[in-house]
Amino acid sequence: MRGRTGLLSPGEFFWGTVVITLFVFSDLVDGNMARQLGRSSRWGAFLDSTLDRVADGAIFGGLTLWYAGRGDDNVLCAVTIFCLASGQVVSYTKARGESIGLPVNVNGLVERAERLVISLVACGFSGLHKFGVPHIEILLPIALWIVAVGSAVTLVQRVVTVRREAAEADAGERTVPQGGEAR
């Protein structure tokens, strides 16, 4: 595939991981500093969560381009696309549930931090094959399958939680007026 940009899409997994990790850490430091200084805001929280989705897209989009460009592993290409999409949907389910007034009290199996750590560590180690480490590149496909399955489980956990919380909230809103029937 000609004209691939970035570091992950041409297969520079080690250096791509280093660069992405620097951006992830700067994002973590920025958010932590804002909270400690009392400068957090709704706009900052919105912007942070939006840019998190962009970072996820860069990671899994770059890996998707890598697998698509090789053309020899459509299954891993599809798994990587699922990792990208499920990361977006997992975050959306929580945000949407909270936006309709539900607490969405669930810690999913593979949330954003886990997705990042699993995928970036495996991606970085897989890149060591260019430095002569034999058979290390097998870590990335294993990690992608772990992220995909874990994300699917997390999505189910969140949907079930939102369903339960919504049913409880709806039941709590149904009151019985004096001498009347339930509304």
Buried (B, 14 or more C-beta within 10 A) or exposed (E): EEEBEBBBBBBBBBEBBBBBBEEBEEBEEEBEEBEEEEEBEEEBEEEBEEEBBEBBBBBBBBBBBBBBBEEEBEEBBBBBBBBBEBBBBBBBBBEBBEEEEBEBEBEBBBBBEBBBBBBBBBBBBBBBBBEEEEEBBEBBBEBBBBBBBBBBBBBEBBBEBBEEBBEEEEEEEEEEEEEEEEE
